[in-house]
């Protein structure tokens, strides 16, 4: 929490394993307006990142912060949704068109560039992340809390994976339809 402003929350997210963001530590800023929680916070990566759903100014595009927002979701869910976006990017709503195109057309080039950004931009936050994580662990050693967080994370990942699968199936259907139409010509 920013001591100077109750409308700004800063947090750290560790890059998920087995992603191009692995071993990176990303600083996030959430800006709450006066109508929060009725309106979603605006999310920003303060750490530079190469990602389809993050603009070059750091603005984050995730449905939880837009059309899927519900006041009962809360800040923890927002941070979890952002972390899940690192696992399952959504190139269809790209703020960074180049990253979105590479993700769809040349995944290896996308992953290479994302790993490069991570190695240059997101390694220096590790010590700050570790200090905050240690403080959090001391304050919240309650096992039930950990189970709830893990269950929330698994549910969010499953939901995003299902959304991605549906988008991929929709894209395949469009490709088949296009081929059929071209054959008719």
N, C-alpha and C positions, 0 to 999 in steps of 0.2 A: 504494500500500500504506500502510495506517495504521501509523506507526512505533510506536504504543503497543500495538497488537494485531495479531497475525498471523492472526486470525480474521475480519478485516474488510478488504475491499478497496474503495477508492473510485476511480471512473473517470469520465471525461466522454464523452458521446456527442453528436456533432453531429447535429442533426435532418436527416433525409434530404431531398434535393431533391425538389420536386414533391409535397410532403406538407404538411399544415397545420403541421408542426413544423420546416419549412425555416427556416434561419437561427437556430434555437434551439440552445442548448448546455446539455445536461442532465447534472446530476451524479447518478451512480448509486452505490449502496452494495450490495455483496455481502457477506453474512454467512455464513461457513463454520463449521459445527459440528465437533466433534472427530472425527466419522466421515467427513468429506470426504476423498477424493473418492467414497466409496461412497454418500453421500447428496448431493443437489444443494444448492448454496448458496441462501439466500433473497435475493431481489432487491428493492431499493427505489429509487424515484426520490426523490432528495433535493430536486430541483427540482420545484415544483408543476406538474402537467400534467393536461390534460383528455383522458382516453383511456379507452376501455372496459375495458382490461385492467390498469388501475392504480387502486387504491383511493384514497380521499381521504387516507389515511395514507401513500401512496406504495408500498404493497405491489404487486408485479408478479405477474401471473398469465400464465405462458407455459409450454407443455407441456414445454419443455426443462428447466424448473426443477421439474417434477413427474413425470408418468408416463413421459415420453420420456427421462429422465435416464440417462446411461451414464457410468461413471467416467472413461472415456477422452476424453470431450468437452472438459473443461478450461474455464478461465476465458475464454479468447479466444472460444470458441464460445458461451458464455453471453452475453457482451456483444454478439456478432453477432446472436444470436437476439432480444435485446432491441431492437437497432436495427431488425431486420426487422419486429418487432411494430409499430414506428412506421410502417412502410410498409404492412403488411397487418394491421390490427387484427382481433381475433376477437370479434365481439359476442356469440357464443353462450356464451362463458365470461366474461362481463362482471363485474368487481368494481365498476365504476361503471355502475350500471344506466341512469342518465340518458344517459351518453355512448353506451352500447350501443344504446339505443332510438333516439337521434338518428341514429346512424350507419346504422341499418337503415331508418328511416322518413323522415328529413329530413337527408340527407347535407350539404347546403349549410349548415344551421344548426349541425350538428356541426363542420364544417370551420371555420366562422366563430368558434365558441367556442374550438376548439383553437388557432387562430391568435392569438386574443386572449390566451389564457393564455400562449402561447409569447412573444408580444411583451412581455408584462408580466413574466413569471417567468424566461424562459430566455435573455434577451439579455445579462445581466450576466456570464455565465460565459465569454463569448468570449475575454477576455484570458487567463484561466487555461487554457482549452482550447488556445489558440494557443501558449502557453509550453510546455505539456506536449507538444504535437504537435511543436514544434521540437526539443525534447530527444530525443523518440523518433526523429525523422528523423535526427538526428546519430548516435544510437547504432545505428540499423538502416538503413543505407543500402544494404544488400544487396538487389539486384533480385529475387533468388529469393524472398525473404521477402515482398516486395510482391506478387508473382504469386500466391503461396500464399494470402495474405489475400484478394485479389480473387477468386480461384477459390472460396474458402470462402464469401465473401459472395454471389457469383452462385448457388452451389449452394443456399444457405440461402434466398435470395429465391425461387428457382424452386420449391423444396419448399413454402414457405409459400403461394406463388401457386397451386400445384396443390391444396393443402389448401383454400384459399379457394374455388377453382373447384368443387371437389367439394361443399363446403357449400352453395354457391349452387345447384348442380344438385339437391341433395337438397331444398332449400327450394322450388324450382320444382316438383319432383315432389309435395311435400306440398300445395302450393297447387292443383295440378291434381286431386289426389285429393279434396281438400276440396270443390272445385267440383263434381266428379262426384257426390259424396255428397249435396251440397245439391240438385242437380238431381233426384236420386232421391226426395227428400222432397217 
